[in-house]
Amino acid sequence: MKLLILSGQRRAEVAEMCWSELDLEKRLWTLPSQRAKNGRQHTVPITDAMLDVLRRVSRFLGSDYVFTTTGKSPVSGFGRLKNRLDKALPDGTEPWIIHDLRRTMSTNMAMLGVPQPVTEALLNHKTGVVSGVAAIYNVYSYADEKREALGAWSQHVMKQTGLKNDDLEGKVKRASG
């Protein structure tokens, strides 16, 4: 869940993440076109907080999946996890779905002053602010801007939760355990 919150990527894309897609030295996650919803390769910068999550994951010998309990398939059971998280939330919390994490990130990116084309690039949206003929001509990757925006988002998440990386990790683990 923490990587979903910090990256803003789709649930299946994070759940099926493979070690071979990660370049921890360059701090990049390259989602291949075959796994991306829109069929386009997508590069996600890895922030300090995301790197912290990835470094804590135990590797399954002989498995390329980052998040797995068997080594043979990616993690699943998000419905059960969400139910446990819902029980840990205060009474009166508005109903939510996992996809709301992406909406929340997008909304907060705007509040943080991140230009919409950068947010759309981070979310790997095929259509967005740059569309039609402009999208054909504008093939800029926004790599530096995406890294800066995700860094700002990570700081915002930590500030809003009042926690450090380690504290948030423990809170999510307790709620999902």
C-alpha positions in Angstrom: 0.0 0.0 0.0 2.8 2.4 0.8 4.2 2.2 -2.7 0.8 2.7 -4.2 0.4 5.9 -2.1 4.0 7.2 -2.9 4.1 6.3 -6.6 0.5 7.0 -7.7 0.7 4.0 -10.0 -2.1 1.5 -10.7 -2.7 -1.3 -8.2 -1.9 -4.1 -10.7 1.2 -2.3 -12.0 2.6 -2.1 -8.5 1.5 -5.5 -7.4 3.1 -7.1 -10.5 6.3 -5.1 -10.2 9.4 -7.1 -11.1 13.0 -6.6 -10.0 14.1 -6.6 -13.6 12.0 -3.4 -14.1 14.0 -1.6 -11.4 17.2 0.3 -11.7 17.9 1.1 -8.1 21.2 2.8 -9.0 19.5 5.2 -11.4 16.4 5.2 -9.2 14.0 4.3 -12.0 11.2 1.9 -12.4 10.5 1.1 -16.1 7.1 -0.4 -16.6 7.1 -2.3 -19.9 4.4 -1.5 -22.4 2.9 -5.0 -22.0 2.0 -4.3 -18.4 0.9 -0.7 -18.7 -2.9 -0.1 -19.0 -2.4 2.2 -22.0 0.2 0.0 -23.7 3.0 2.6 -23.4 6.3 2.0 -21.6 6.3 4.2 -18.5 9.2 5.3 -16.4 8.6 6.2 -12.8 11.3 8.0 -10.7 12.1 6.2 -7.4 12.1 8.7 -4.5 13.9 8.2 -1.2 10.7 6.9 0.5 10.0 4.5 -2.4 13.6 3.3 -2.3 13.2 2.7 1.4 10.1 0.5 0.8 11.9 -1.5 -1.9 15.1 -2.0 0.2 12.9 -3.6 3.0 11.3 -6.2 0.7 12.8 -9.6 1.1 13.7 -11.2 -2.3 12.3 -14.6 -3.2 15.1 -16.8 -4.6 14.4 -17.4 -8.3 11.5 -14.9 -8.5 11.4 -11.7 -10.4 8.3 -10.4 -8.5 9.0 -7.7 -6.0 5.8 -8.3 -4.1 5.0 -12.0 -3.7 4.2 -14.5 -1.1 4.8 -17.5 -3.2 7.6 -16.5 -5.5 5.4 -17.7 -8.4 2.8 -15.0 -8.6 2.4 -11.4 -7.5 0.6 -10.4 -4.3 -3.2 -10.4 -4.3 -5.9 -10.0 -1.7 -6.2 -6.3 -1.9 -9.9 -6.5 -0.9 -9.0 -8.2 2.4 -6.2 -5.7 3.0 -8.5 -2.8 2.3 -11.1 -4.2 4.7 -8.4 -4.4 7.4 -7.4 -0.8 6.7 -11.0 0.3 6.8 -11.4 -1.2 10.3 -8.3 0.7 11.4 -9.6 4.1 10.2 -11.6 6.4 12.5 -15.4 6.1 12.6 -17.0 8.4 10.1 -14.2 8.0 7.5 -15.7 8.5 4.0 -15.9 5.3 1.9 -13.0 4.9 -0.4 -11.5 2.6 -3.0 -7.9 1.9 -3.7 -8.0 3.8 -7.0 -8.8 6.9 -4.9 -5.1 6.9 -4.0 -4.4 8.0 -7.6 -7.1 10.6 -7.5 -5.8 11.9 -4.2 -2.3 12.2 -5.6 -3.5 14.0 -8.7 -5.5 16.4 -6.7 -2.7 17.1 -4.3 -0.2 17.5 -7.0 -2.3 20.4 -8.3 -2.4 21.9 -4.8 1.4 21.5 -4.6 1.7 23.5 -7.9 2.7 20.6 -10.1 1.8 21.4 -13.7 -1.0 19.2 -15.0 1.1 17.7 -17.9 3.7 16.5 -15.3 0.9 14.9 -13.2 -0.5 13.3 -16.3 2.9 12.0 -17.3 3.4 10.6 -13.7 0.0 8.8 -13.9 0.8 7.5 -17.4 -2.4 8.9 -18.8 -2.7 8.5 -22.6 -5.1 11.4 -22.8 -4.7 14.5 -20.7 -3.8 18.1 -21.0 -1.5 17.4 -23.9 -3.8 15.6 -26.4 -4.7 15.4 -30.1 -2.1 16.9 -32.5 -0.2 18.4 -29.5 0.3 14.9 -28.1 1.8 13.7 -31.4 4.3 16.5 -31.4 5.0 16.7 -27.6 7.0 13.6 -26.9 8.9 15.1 -24.0 9.2 12.7 -21.1 9.1 15.2 -18.2 11.7 13.0 -16.4 13.2 15.7 -14.2 9.8 17.2 -13.5 8.3 13.9 -12.6 11.2 13.2 -10.1 10.8 16.6 -8.5 7.0 16.2 -8.3 7.2 12.8 -6.7 9.7 14.1 -4.2 7.3 16.9 -3.3 4.4 14.4 -3.1 6.5 12.1 -0.8 7.3 15.0 1.5 3.6 16.1 1.5 2.5 12.6 2.4 4.9 12.4 5.3 3.9 15.9 6.5 0.2 15.1 6.3 0.6 11.8 8.2 2.9 13.4 10.7 5.2 10.4 10.3 8.6 9.5 9.1 9.1 6.8 6.5 9.7 4.1 9.2 6.6 5.3 11.2 4.3 5.1 8.2 5.6 1.7 7.3 4.8 0.4 10.8 1.4 1.9 10.8 0.5 0.3 7.4 1.9 -3.0 8.5 -0.1 -3.0 11.8 -3.3 -2.2 9.9 -2.7 -4.8 7.3 -1.4 -7.5 9.6 
